[in-house]
Amino acid sequence: MVERSELHEGMTVWTHRGEKLGHVIEVTDEELIVEKGLLVWRKDYSVPLDDVREVIADEVYLNHGPDSLLSGPREIPRPARRTTH
């Protein structure tokens, strides 16, 4: 199991197939928050630390692919953007 101390913001997250998933934007005691996408298509996902297979340098490798993230209730809503008039 990966230790929380091995993880930090900015790390690149990869699936078990070597596909880039996104970047770590937050680390808690139980999960990583991974930002996937660009600009208006950006979404944040919760990844339990148990789903991390290994950490090498500044890269996180998961035990699964994006399908398990995208099919479950792991998406984290982003706060609404403010508009200026």
C-alpha positions as a LaTeX table, in Angstrom:
\begin{tabular}{lrrr}
\hline
Residue & $x$ (\AA) & $y$ (\AA) & $z$ (\AA) \\
\hline
Met1 & 0.00 & 0.00 & 0.00 \\
Val2 & 1.17 & 3.51 & $-0.82$ \\
Glu3 & 1.81 & 5.88 & 2.06 \\
Arg4 & 0.12 & 9.29 & 2.04 \\
Ser5 & 3.54 & 10.91 & 2.57 \\
Glu6 & 4.61 & 9.68 & $-0.90$ \\
Leu7 & 1.87 & 11.74 & $-2.58$ \\
His8 & 1.64 & 15.46 & $-3.25$ \\
Glu9 & $-0.11$ & 18.02 & $-5.44$ \\
Gly10 & 1.02 & 18.24 & $-9.04$ \\
Met11 & 1.83 & 14.55 & $-9.54$ \\
Thr12 & 0.75 & 13.03 & $-12.86$ \\
Val13 & $-1.77$ & 10.18 & $-12.52$ \\
Trp14 & $-1.69$ & 7.22 & $-14.94$ \\
Thr15 & $-4.11$ & 4.34 & $-15.45$ \\
His16 & $-3.05$ & 0.68 & $-15.29$ \\
Arg17 & $-2.74$ & 0.78 & $-19.10$ \\
Gly18 & $-0.36$ & 3.73 & $-19.11$ \\
Glu19 & $-2.96$ & 6.33 & $-20.15$ \\
Lys20 & $-2.60$ & 9.76 & $-18.59$ \\
Leu21 & $-5.60$ & 10.44 & $-16.36$ \\
Gly22 & $-4.79$ & 13.87 & $-14.91$ \\
His23 & $-2.99$ & 15.60 & $-12.06$ \\
Val24 & $-3.27$ & 15.42 & $-8.29$ \\
Ile25 & $-4.77$ & 18.65 & $-6.95$ \\
Glu26 & $-5.28$ & 17.52 & $-3.34$ \\
Val27 & $-4.27$ & 14.65 & $-1.04$ \\
Thr28 & $-6.28$ & 13.66 & 2.03 \\
Asp29 & $-5.75$ & 10.82 & 4.49 \\
Glu30 & $-8.00$ & 8.54 & 2.43 \\
Glu31 & $-8.00$ & 9.79 & $-1.16$ \\
Leu32 & $-6.44$ & 11.75 & $-4.00$ \\
Ile33 & $-8.40$ & 14.41 & $-5.80$ \\
Val34 & $-7.46$ & 14.17 & $-9.47$ \\
Glu35 & $-8.19$ & 16.93 & $-11.98$ \\
Lys36 & $-8.96$ & 15.59 & $-15.46$ \\
Gly37 & $-9.49$ & 17.67 & $-18.58$ \\
Leu38 & $-8.86$ & 21.24 & $-19.62$ \\
Leu39 & $-10.60$ & 24.56 & $-19.01$ \\
Val40 & $-14.40$ & 24.27 & $-19.16$ \\
Trp41 & $-14.26$ & 20.46 & $-19.55$ \\
Arg42 & $-12.29$ & 20.05 & $-16.33$ \\
Lys43 & $-13.63$ & 17.60 & $-13.76$ \\
Asp44 & $-12.32$ & 16.47 & $-10.40$ \\
Tyr45 & $-12.40$ & 12.84 & $-9.28$ \\
Ser46 & $-11.90$ & 11.18 & $-5.92$ \\
Val47 & $-9.46$ & 8.25 & $-6.03$ \\
Pro48 & $-9.14$ & 6.15 & $-2.84$ \\
Leu49 & $-5.53$ & 5.61 & $-1.79$ \\
Asp50 & $-6.21$ & 1.86 & $-2.00$ \\
Asp51 & $-6.57$ & 2.31 & $-5.78$ \\
Val52 & $-2.94$ & 3.46 & $-6.10$ \\
Arg53 & $-0.70$ & 0.64 & $-7.34$ \\
Glu54 & 2.62 & 2.46 & $-7.05$ \\
Val55 & 4.39 & 5.80 & $-7.00$ \\
Ile56 & 7.50 & 6.35 & $-9.10$ \\
Ala57 & 9.15 & 9.78 & $-8.86$ \\
Asp58 & 6.34 & 12.31 & $-9.45$ \\
Glu59 & 3.97 & 9.83 & $-11.07$ \\
Val60 & 1.06 & 7.88 & $-9.60$ \\
Tyr61 & $-0.01$ & 4.58 & $-11.19$ \\
Leu62 & $-3.51$ & 3.25 & $-10.49$ \\
Asn63 & $-4.82$ & $-0.33$ & $-10.28$ \\
His64 & $-7.54$ & 0.43 & $-12.83$ \\
Gly65 & $-8.49$ & 2.46 & $-15.87$ \\
Pro66 & $-10.61$ & 5.57 & $-16.31$ \\
Asp67 & $-13.80$ & 3.52 & $-16.79$ \\
Ser68 & $-14.03$ & 2.72 & $-13.08$ \\
Leu69 & $-13.63$ & 6.40 & $-12.20$ \\
Leu70 & $-16.09$ & 7.65 & $-14.78$ \\
Ser71 & $-18.78$ & 5.03 & $-14.09$ \\
Gly72 & $-19.03$ & 5.47 & $-10.33$ \\
Pro73 & $-20.07$ & 8.30 & $-8.03$ \\
Arg74 & $-16.51$ & 9.55 & $-7.70$ \\
Glu75 & $-16.88$ & 12.81 & $-9.63$ \\
Ile76 & $-16.64$ & 15.82 & $-7.33$ \\
Pro77 & $-18.77$ & 18.82 & $-8.27$ \\
Arg78 & $-16.81$ & 22.00 & $-8.92$ \\
Pro79 & $-18.10$ & 25.22 & $-7.39$ \\
Ala80 & $-20.16$ & 27.37 & $-9.75$ \\
Arg81 & $-18.15$ & 30.02 & $-11.54$ \\
Arg82 & $-18.91$ & 33.62 & $-10.76$ \\
Thr83 & $-19.84$ & 35.87 & $-13.62$ \\
Thr84 & $-19.21$ & 39.58 & $-13.64$ \\
His85 & $-21.62$ & 42.04 & $-15.15$ \\
\hline
\end{tabular}
